[in-house]
Amino acid sequence: MRRVPALLLLLALALVAVPGVAVADDTAPVVLAQEEDGPAGPDPMDRDAEDNPARTLSGYEDREVPFTWGAAWILTFLGVTGLLLMGGLYQLLVRRPQQGSSD
């Protein structure tokens, strides 16, 4: 029975708040970005262009072996090892005692 007054209070609050939001100052819309005379900068260059300064500054050059490749194998090994360890512990600590007590 105590839920009904709380729901009525929330309903009354919603009825008061929604029209207040609708009447709020709507005279000046917010402009996030505006192009006046075209784009604000030069056209982007190709990644492999010789005269592209971002080629050497941002690490576009190819690396021998990416770090994520090695990390993927390490995490796969750790995951499989963890699953095998959890399965072995389950076998030793749960299934074997249950089988011994049911005999």
C-alpha distances in whole Angstrom, upper triangle without the diagonal:
4,5,6,8,10,11,12,14,15,16,18,20,21,22,24,26,27,29,30,31,33,35,36,40,41,45,46,45,46,49,49,52,55,58,61,64,63,62,62,64,67,67,65,68,69,67,71,73,76,75,71,71,67,69,70,67,64,65,66,69,68,68,69,66,63,61,58,60,61,57,56,58,57,54,54,57,54,51,53,54,51,50,53,52,49,50,53,50,48,51,52,49,47,49,52,50,48,51,53,51,50,54
4,6,6,7,9,11,11,13,15,16,17,19,21,22,23,25,27,28,29,31,33,34,38,39,43,44,43,43,46,46,50,53,56,59,62,61,60,60,62,65,64,63,66,67,65,69,71,74,73,69,68,65,67,67,65,62,63,64,67,66,66,67,64,61,59,56,58,59,55,54,57,56,52,53,55,52,50,52,53,50,49,52,51,48,49,52,50,47,51,52,49,47,49,52,50,48,52,53,51,51,55
4,6,5,6,9,10,11,12,14,15,17,18,20,21,22,25,26,27,29,31,32,35,36,40,41,40,40,44,43,47,50,53,56,59,58,57,57,59,62,61,60,63,63,62,66,68,70,70,66,65,62,64,65,62,59,60,61,64,63,63,65,62,58,56,53,56,56,53,52,54,53,50,51,53,50,48,50,51,48,47,50,49,46,47,50,48,46,49,50,47,45,47,51,49,47,51,53,50,50,54
4,5,5,6,9,10,10,12,14,15,16,18,20,21,23,25,26,27,29,30,34,35,39,41,40,40,43,43,47,50,53,56,59,58,57,57,60,62,62,61,64,64,64,67,69,72,71,67,67,63,65,66,64,61,62,63,66,65,65,67,64,60,58,56,58,59,55,54,57,56,52,53,56,53,51,53,54,51,50,53,53,49,51,53,51,49,52,54,51,49,51,54,53,51,54,56,54,53,57
4,5,5,6,9,10,10,12,14,15,16,18,20,22,23,24,26,28,29,33,34,38,39,39,39,42,43,46,49,53,55,58,58,57,57,59,62,62,61,64,65,64,68,69,72,71,67,67,63,65,66,64,61,62,63,66,66,66,68,65,61,59,56,59,60,56,55,58,57,54,55,57,54,52,55,56,52,52,55,54,51,53,55,53,51,54,56,53,51,53,56,55,53,56,58,56,56,60
4,5,5,6,9,10,11,12,14,15,16,18,21,21,22,25,26,27,31,32,36,37,36,37,40,40,43,46,50,52,56,55,54,54,56,59,59,58,61,61,60,64,66,68,67,64,63,60,62,63,60,57,58,59,62,62,62,64,61,57,55,53,55,56,53,52,55,54,50,51,54,51,49,51,52,49,49,52,51,48,50,53,50,48,52,53,50,48,51,54,53,51,54,56,54,54,58
4,5,5,6,9,10,11,12,14,15,16,19,20,21,23,25,26,29,31,34,36,35,35,38,38,42,45,48,51,54,53,52,52,55,57,57,56,59,60,59,63,64,67,66,63,62,59,61,62,59,56,58,58,61,61,61,63,60,57,55,52,54,56,52,51,54,53,50,51,53,51,48,51,52,49,48,52,51,48,49,52,50,48,52,53,50,49,51,54,53,51,54,56,54,54,58
4,5,5,6,9,10,10,12,14,15,17,19,20,22,23,25,29,30,33,35,35,35,39,39,43,45,49,51,54,54,53,53,56,59,58,58,61,62,61,65,66,69,68,64,64,61,63,64,61,58,60,60,64,64,64,66,63,59,58,55,58,59,55,54,57,57,53,54,57,54,52,54,56,52,52,55,55,52,53,56,54,52,55,57,54,52,54,58,57,55,58,60,58,58,62
4,5,5,6,9,10,11,12,14,16,17,18,20,22,23,26,28,32,33,33,33,37,37,41,43,47,49,53,53,52,52,54,57,57,56,60,60,60,64,65,68,66,63,62,59,61,62,59,57,58,59,62,63,62,65,62,58,56,54,57,58,54,54,57,56,52,54,56,54,51,54,55,52,52,55,55,51,53,56,54,52,56,57,54,53,55,58,57,55,59,61,59,59,62
4,5,5,6,9,10,10,12,15,15,16,18,20,21,25,26,30,31,30,31,34,34,38,40,44,46,50,49,48,48,51,54,54,53,56,57,56,60,61,64,63,59,59,55,58,59,56,53,55,55,59,59,59,61,58,55,53,50,53,54,51,50,53,53,49,50,53,51,48,51,52,49,49,52,52,49,51,54,52,50,53,55,52,51,53,56,55,54,57,59,57,57,61
4,5,5,6,9,10,11,13,14,16,17,19,20,24,25,29,30,30,30,34,34,38,40,44,46,50,49,48,49,51,54,54,53,57,57,57,61,62,65,64,60,60,57,59,60,58,55,56,57,60,60,60,63,60,56,55,52,55,56,53,52,55,55,51,52,55,53,50,53,55,51,51,54,54,51,53,56,54,52,55,57,55,53,55,58,57,56,59,61,59,59,63
4,5,5,6,9,10,12,13,15,16,18,19,23,24,28,30,29,30,34,35,38,41,44,46,50,50,49,49,52,55,55,55,58,59,59,62,64,66,65,62,61,58,60,62,59,56,58,59,62,62,63,65,62,59,57,55,57,59,55,55,58,57,54,55,58,55,53,56,58,54,54,57,57,54,56,59,57,55,59,60,58,56,58,61,60,59,62,64,62,62,66
4,5,5,6,9,11,11,12,15,16,17,20,22,25,27,27,28,31,32,35,38,42,44,47,47,46,46,49,52,52,52,55,56,56,60,61,63,62,58,58,55,57,58,56,53,55,55,59,59,60,62,60,56,54,52,55,56,53,52,55,55,51,53,56,53,51,54,55,52,52,56,55,52,54,57,56,54,57,59,56,55,57,60,59,58,61,63,62,62,66
4,5,5,6,9,10,11,12,14,15,19,20,24,25,25,26,29,30,33,35,39,41,45,45,44,44,47,50,50,49,53,54,53,57,58,61,60,56,56,53,55,57,54,51,53,53,57,57,58,60,58,54,53,50,53,54,51,50,54,53,50,51,54,52,49,52,54,51,51,54,54,51,53,56,55,53,56,58,56,54,56,60,59,57,60,63,61,61,65
4,6,6,7,9,11,11,13,15,19,20,23,25,25,26,30,31,34,36,40,42,46,45,45,45,48,51,51,51,55,56,56,59,61,63,62,58,58,55,58,59,56,54,56,56,60,60,61,63,61,57,56,53,56,58,54,54,57,57,53,55,57,55,53,56,58,55,54,58,58,55,57,60,58,56,60,62,59,58,59,63,62,61,64,66,64,64,68
4,6,6,7,9,11,11,13,17,18,22,24,24,25,29,30,34,36,39,41,45,45,45,45,48,51,51,51,55,56,56,60,60,63,62,58,58,55,57,59,56,53,56,56,60,60,61,63,61,57,56,54,57,58,55,54,58,57,54,56,59,56,54,57,59,56,56,59,59,56,58,61,60,58,62,63,61,59,61,65,64,62,66,68,66,66,70
4,6,5,6,9,10,11,14,16,19,21,21,22,26,27,30,32,36,38,42,42,41,41,44,47,47,47,51,52,52,56,57,59,58,54,54,51,54,55,52,49,52,52,56,57,57,60,58,54,53,50,53,55,52,51,55,54,51,52,55,53,51,54,56,53,53,57,57,54,56,59,57,56,59,61,59,57,59,63,62,61,64,66,65,65,69
4,5,5,6,9,10,14,14,18,20,19,21,24,25,29,31,34,36,40,40,39,40,43,46,46,46,49,51,51,54,55,58,57,53,53,50,52,54,51,49,51,51,55,56,56,59,57,53,52,50,52,54,51,51,54,54,51,52,55,53,51,54,56,53,53,56,57,54,56,59,58,56,59,61,59,58,60,63,63,61,64,67,65,65,69
4,5,5,6,9,12,13,16,19,19,21,24,26,29,31,35,36,40,40,40,40,43,47,47,47,51,52,53,56,57,60,58,55,54,52,54,56,53,51,53,53,57,58,59,62,60,56,55,53,56,57,54,54,57,57,54,55,59,57,55,58,59,57,56,60,60,58,59,63,61,60,63,65,63,61,63,67,66,65,68,70,69,69,73
4,5,5,6,10,12,15,17,18,19,23,24,28,30,34,35,39,39,39,39,42,45,46,46,50,52,52,56,56,59,57,54,53,50,53,55,52,49,52,52,56,57,58,61,59,55,54,52,55,57,54,53,57,57,53,55,58,56,54,57,59,56,56,60,60,57,60,63,61,60,63,65,63,62,64,67,67,65,68,71,69,70,73
4,5,5,9,10,13,15,15,16,20,21,25,27,30,32,36,36,36,36,39,42,42,43,46,48,48,52,52,55,53,50,49,47,50,51,48,46,48,49,52,53,54,57,55,52,51,49,52,53,50,50,54,53,50,52,55,53,51,55,56,54,54,58,58,55,57,60,59,58,61,63,61,60,62,65,65,64,67,69,68,68,72
4,6,9,9,12,14,14,16,19,21,25,26,30,31,35,35,35,36,39,42,42,43,46,48,49,52,53,56,54,51,50,48,51,52,50,47,50,50,54,55,56,59,57,53,52,50,53,55,52,52,55,55,52,54,57,55,53,56,58,56,56,60,60,57,59,63,61,60,63,65,63,62,64,67,67,66,69,71,70,70,74
4,7,8,11,13,14,16,20,22,26,27,30,32,35,36,36,36,40,43,44,44,48,50,50,54,55,57,55,52,52,49,52,54,51,49,52,52,56,57,58,61,59,56,55,53,56,58,55,55,58,58,55,57,60,58,56,60,62,59,59,63,63,60,62,66,64,63,67,68,66,65,67,71,70,69,72,74,73,73,77
4,6,9,11,12,14,18,20,23,25,28,29,33,34,34,34,37,40,41,42,46,48,48,52,52,54,52,49,49,46,49,51,48,46,49,49,53,54,55,58,57,53,52,50,54,55,53,52,56,56,53,55,58,56,55,58,60,57,57,61,61,59,61,64,63,62,65,67,65,64,66,69,69,68,71,74,72,73,76
4,6,8,9,12,15,18,21,22,26,26,30,31,32,31,35,38,39,40,44,46,47,50,50,53,51,47,47,45,48,50,47,45,48,48,52,53,55,58,57,53,52,51,54,56,53,53,57,57,54,56,59,57,56,59,61,59,59,63,63,61,63,66,65,64,67,69,67,66,68,72,72,71,73,76,75,75,79
4,6,7,10,13,16,19,20,23,24,28,29,29,29,33,36,37,38,42,44,45,48,48,51,49,46,45,43,46,48,45,43,46,46,50,52,53,56,55,52,51,49,52,55,52,52,56,56,53,55,58,57,55,58,60,58,58,62,62,60,62,66,65,64,67,69,67,66,68,71,72,70,73,76,75,75,79
4,6,10,13,16,18,19,22,22,26,27,28,28,32,35,36,38,41,44,45,48,48,51,48,45,45,43,47,48,46,44,47,47,51,53,54,58,57,53,53,51,54,56,54,54,58,58,55,57,61,59,58,61,63,61,61,65,65,63,65,69,68,67,70,72,70,69,71,75,75,74,77,79,78,79,82
4,6,9,12,15,15,19,19,23,24,25,25,28,32,33,34,38,40,41,45,45,47,45,42,41,40,43,45,42,40,44,44,47,49,51,54,53,50,50,48,51,54,51,51,55,55,53,55,58,57,55,59,61,59,59,63,63,61,64,67,66,65,69,70,69,68,70,73,74,73,75,78,77,78,81
4,6,10,12,13,16,17,21,22,22,23,26,29,30,31,35,37,38,42,42,44,42,39,39,37,40,42,40,38,41,41,44,46,48,51,50,47,47,45,48,51,48,48,52,52,50,52,55,54,52,56,58,56,56,60,60,59,61,64,63,62,66,68,66,65,67,71,71,70,73,75,75,75,78
4,6,9,11,15,16,20,20,20,20,23,27,28,29,32,35,35,39,39,41,39,36,36,34,37,39,36,34,37,37,41,43,44,48,47,43,43,42,45,47,45,45,49,49,47,49,52,51,49,53,55,53,53,57,58,56,58,61,61,60,63,65,64,63,65,68,69,68,71,73,73,73,77
4,6,7,11,13,16,17,16,16,20,23,24,25,29,31,32,36,36,38,36,33,33,31,34,36,33,32,35,35,38,40,42,46,45,42,42,40,43,46,44,44,48,48,46,48,51,50,49,52,54,53,53,57,57,56,58,61,61,60,64,66,64,64,66,69,69,69,71,74,74,74,77
4,7,11,13,16,16,15,15,18,21,22,22,26,28,29,33,33,35,33,30,30,28,31,33,30,28,31,31,35,37,38,42,41,38,38,37,40,42,40,40,44,44,42,44,48,47,46,49,51,49,50,54,54,53,55,58,58,57,61,62,61,61,63,66,67,66,68,71,71,71,75
4,7,10,13,12,11,11,14,18,18,19,23,26,27,30,30,32,30,27,27,25,28,31,28,27,30,29,33,35,37,41,40,37,37,36,39,42,40,40,44,45,43,45,48,47,46,49,52,50,51,55,55,54,56,59,59,59,62,64,63,63,64,67,68,68,70,73,73,73,76
4,6,9,10,10,10,14,17,18,19,23,26,27,31,30,32,30,27,28,26,29,32,30,28,31,31,34,37,39,42,42,39,40,39,42,44,43,43,47,48,46,48,51,50,49,52,55,54,54,58,59,58,59,63,62,62,65,67,66,66,67,71,72,71,73,76,76,76,80
4,6,6,6,8,11,14,15,17,21,24,26,29,28,30,28,25,26,25,28,30,28,27,31,30,33,36,38,42,42,39,40,39,42,44,43,43,47,48,47,48,52,51,50,53,56,55,55,59,60,59,61,64,64,64,67,69,68,68,69,72,73,73,75,78,78,78,81
4,6,8,9,12,15,16,19,23,26,28,31,29,32,29,27,27,27,30,32,31,30,33,32,36,38,41,44,45,42,43,42,45,48,47,47,50,51,50,52,55,55,54,57,59,58,59,62,63,63,65,67,68,67,70,72,72,71,73,76,77,77,79,81,82,82,85
4,7,8,11,13,14,18,21,24,26,29,27,29,27,25,26,26,29,31,30,29,32,31,35,37,40,44,44,42,43,43,45,48,47,47,51,52,51,52,56,56,55,58,60,59,60,63,64,64,66,69,69,69,72,74,73,73,74,77,79,78,80,83,83,84,87
4,7,9,10,11,14,18,20,23,26,24,26,24,22,23,23,26,28,27,27,30,28,31,34,37,40,41,39,40,39,42,45,44,44,47,49,48,49,52,53,52,55,57,56,57,60,61,61,63,66,66,66,69,71,70,70,71,74,76,75,77,80,81,81,84
4,6,8,8,11,15,18,20,23,21,24,21,19,20,20,22,25,24,23,26,25,28,30,33,37,37,35,36,36,38,41,40,40,44,45,44,46,49,49,49,51,54,53,54,57,58,58,59,62,63,63,65,68,67,67,68,71,73,72,74,77,78,78,81
4,7,9,12,15,18,20,23,22,23,21,18,19,18,21,24,22,21,25,24,27,30,33,36,37,34,36,35,38,41,40,40,44,45,44,46,49,49,48,51,53,53,54,57,58,57,59,62,62,63,65,67,67,67,68,71,73,72,74,77,78,78,81
4,7,9,12,15,17,20,18,20,17,15,15,15,18,20,19,19,22,21,24,27,30,33,34,32,33,33,36,38,38,39,42,43,42,44,47,47,47,50,52,52,53,56,57,57,59,61,62,62,65,66,66,66,68,70,72,72,74,76,77,78,80
4,6,9,12,15,17,15,17,14,12,13,13,16,19,18,18,21,19,22,25,28,32,33,31,33,33,35,38,38,38,41,43,42,44,47,47,47,50,52,52,53,56,57,57,59,61,62,62,65,67,67,67,68,71,73,73,74,77,78,78,81
4,6,10,12,15,13,16,13,12,14,13,15,18,18,18,20,18,21,24,27,30,31,29,32,31,33,36,36,36,39,41,41,42,45,46,45,48,50,50,51,54,55,55,57,60,60,61,63,65,65,65,66,69,71,71,72,75,76,76,79
4,7,9,12,11,13,12,9,11,10,12,15,15,14,17,15,17,20,23,26,28,26,28,28,29,32,32,33,36,37,37,38,41,42,42,44,47,47,48,50,52,52,54,56,57,57,60,62,62,62,63,66,68,68,69,72,73,73,76
4,6,8,7,10,9,6,9,9,10,13,14,14,15,13,15,18,21,24,26,24,27,27,28,31,32,32,35,37,37,38,41,42,42,44,46,47,48,50,52,52,54,56,57,58,60,62,62,63,63,66,68,68,69,72,73,74,76
4,6,5,9,10,7,11,10,9,13,14,14,14,11,13,15,19,22,23,22,25,25,26,29,30,30,33,34,35,36,38,40,40,42,44,45,46,48,50,50,51,54,55,56,58,60,60,61,61,64,66,66,67,70,71,72,74
4,6,9,10,7,10,8,7,10,12,11,11,7,9,12,15,18,20,18,21,22,23,25,26,27,29,31,31,33,35,36,37,39,41,42,43,45,46,47,49,51,52,53,55,57,57,58,58,61,63,63,64,67,68,69,71
4,6,9,7,10,10,7,10,13,12,12,8,9,11,14,17,19,19,22,23,23,26,27,28,30,32,33,34,36,37,38,40,42,43,44,46,47,48,50,52,53,54,56,58,59,59,60,62,64,65,66,68,70,70,72
4,6,5,9,10,8,11,13,14,14,11,12,14,18,20,23,22,25,26,27,29,31,31,34,35,36,37,40,41,42,43,45,46,47,50,51,52,53,55,57,58,60,61,62,63,64,66,68,68,69,72,74,74,76
4,6,8,10,8,10,13,14,14,12,12,15,18,21,23,23,26,27,28,30,32,33,35,36,38,39,41,42,43,45,47,48,49,51,52,54,55,57,58,59,61,63,64,65,65,67,70,70,71,74,75,76,78
4,6,9,8,10,12,14,15,13,14,17,20,23,26,25,28,29,30,32,34,35,37,38,39,41,43,44,45,47,49,49,51,53,54,55,57,59,60,61,63,65,65,66,67,69,71,72,73,75,77,78,80
4,5,6,8,9,11,12,10,12,15,18,22,24,23,25,26,28,30,31,32,34,36,36,38,40,41,42,44,46,46,48,50,51,52,54,56,57,58,60,62,62,63,64,66,68,69,70,72,74,74,77
4,5,6,6,9,11,10,12,15,18,21,24,22,24,26,27,29,30,32,34,35,36,38,40,40,41,44,45,46,47,50,51,51,54,55,56,57,60,61,61,62,64,66,68,68,70,72,73,74,76
4,5,5,5,8,7,10,13,16,20,21,20,21,22,24,26,27,28,31,32,32,34,36,37,38,40,42,42,44,46,47,48,50,52,53,54,56,58,58,59,60,62,64,65,66,68,70,71,73
4,6,6,7,5,7,10,13,16,18,17,20,21,22,24,25,27,29,30,31,33,35,36,37,39,41,41,43,45,46,47,49,51,52,53,55,57,57,58,59,61,63,64,65,67,69,70,72
4,6,6,6,7,10,12,16,18,17,19,21,22,24,25,27,29,30,31,33,35,35,37,39,40,41,43,45,46,47,49,50,51,53,55,56,57,58,59,61,63,64,65,67,69,70,72
4,6,8,9,13,14,18,19,18,19,21,23,25,25,27,29,30,31,33,35,35,36,39,40,41,42,45,45,46,49,50,51,52,55,56,56,57,59,61,62,63,65,67,68,69,71
4,6,9,11,13,16,17,15,17,18,20,22,22,24,26,27,27,30,32,32,33,36,37,37,39,42,42,43,45,47,48,49,51,53,53,54,55,57,59,60,61,64,65,66,68
4,5,8,9,13,14,12,14,15,17,19,20,21,24,24,25,27,29,30,31,33,35,35,37,39,40,41,43,45,46,47,49,51,51,52,53,55,57,58,59,62,63,64,66
4,6,9,12,14,12,15,16,17,20,20,22,24,25,26,28,30,31,32,34,35,36,38,40,41,42,44,46,47,48,50,52,52,53,54,56,58,59,60,62,64,65,67
4,6,10,12,12,14,16,17,19,20,22,24,25,26,28,29,31,32,34,35,37,38,40,41,42,44,46,47,48,50,52,53,54,54,56,58,59,60,62,64,65,67
4,7,9,9,12,14,14,16,18,19,20,22,24,25,27,28,29,31,32,34,35,37,38,40,41,43,44,46,47,49,50,51,52,53,56,57,57,60,61,62,64
4,6,6,9,12,12,13,15,17,18,19,21,22,24,25,27,28,30,31,33,34,36,37,39,40,42,43,45,46,47,48,49,51,53,54,55,57,59,60,62
4,7,10,12,11,12,15,16,16,18,20,21,22,24,26,27,28,30,32,33,34,36,37,39,40,42,43,44,46,47,48,49,52,53,53,55,58,58,60
4,6,9,7,8,11,12,13,14,16,17,18,20,22,23,24,26,28,29,30,32,34,35,36,38,39,41,42,43,44,45,48,49,50,52,54,55,56
4,5,6,7,9,10,12,13,15,16,18,19,21,22,24,25,27,28,29,31,33,34,35,37,39,40,41,42,43,45,47,48,49,51,53,54,56
4,5,5,6,9,10,11,12,14,16,17,18,20,21,22,24,26,27,28,30,32,33,34,36,37,38,40,41,42,44,45,47,48,50,51,53
4,5,5,6,9,10,10,12,14,15,16,18,20,20,22,24,25,26,28,30,31,32,34,36,36,37,38,40,42,43,44,46,48,49,51
4,5,5,7,9,10,11,13,15,16,17,19,20,21,23,25,26,27,29,30,32,33,35,36,37,38,39,42,43,43,46,48,48,50
4,5,5,6,9,10,11,12,14,16,17,18,20,21,23,24,26,27,29,30,32,33,34,36,36,38,40,41,42,44,46,47,49
4,5,5,6,8,10,10,12,14,15,16,18,20,21,22,24,26,27,28,30,31,32,33,34,36,38,39,40,42,44,45,47
4,6,5,6,9,10,10,12,14,15,16,18,20,21,22,24,26,27,28,30,31,32,33,35,37,38,39,41,43,43,45
4,5,5,6,9,10,11,12,14,15,17,18,20,21,22,24,26,27,28,30,31,31,33,36,36,37,39,41,42,44
4,5,5,6,9,10,11,12,14,15,16,18,20,21,22,24,26,27,28,29,30,32,34,35,36,38,40,41,43
4,5,5,6,9,10,10,12,14,15,16,18,20,21,22,24,25,26,27,28,30,32,33,34,36,38,39,41
4,5,5,6,8,10,11,12,14,15,16,18,20,21,23,24,25,26,27,29,31,32,33,35,37,38,39
4,5,5,6,8,10,11,12,14,15,16,18,20,21,22,24,25,26,27,30,31,31,33,35,36,38
4,6,5,6,9,10,10,12,14,15,16,18,20,21,22,23,24,26,28,29,30,32,34,35,37
4,5,5,6,9,10,11,12,14,15,16,18,20,21,22,22,24,27,27,28,31,32,33,35
4,5,5,6,9,10,11,12,14,15,16,18,20,21,21,23,25,26,27,29,31,32,33
4,5,5,6,9,10,10,12,14,15,16,18,19,20,21,24,25,26,27,30,31,32
4,5,5,6,8,10,10,12,14,15,16,17,18,20,22,23,24,26,28,29,31
4,5,5,6,9,10,10,12,14,15,16,16,18,21,21,22,24,26,27,29
4,6,5,6,9,10,10,12,14,15,15,16,19,20,21,23,25,26,27
4,5,5,6,9,10,11,12,14,15,16,18,19,20,22,24,25,27
4,5,5,6,9,10,10,11,13,14,16,17,19,20,22,23,25
4,6,5,6,9,10,10,10,12,15,15,16,18,20,21,23
4,5,5,6,8,10,10,11,13,15,15,17,19,21,22
4,5,5,6,8,9,10,12,14,15,16,18,20,21
4,6,5,5,7,9,10,11,13,15,16,17,19
4,6,6,5,6,9,10,10,12,14,16,17
4,6,6,6,8,10,11,11,14,16,17
4,6,7,7,9,11,11,13,15,17
4,6,6,6,9,10,11,13,15
4,6,5,6,9,10,11,13
4,5,5,6,9,10,11
4,5,5,6,9,10
4,5,5,6,9
4,6,5,7
4,6,6
4,6
4
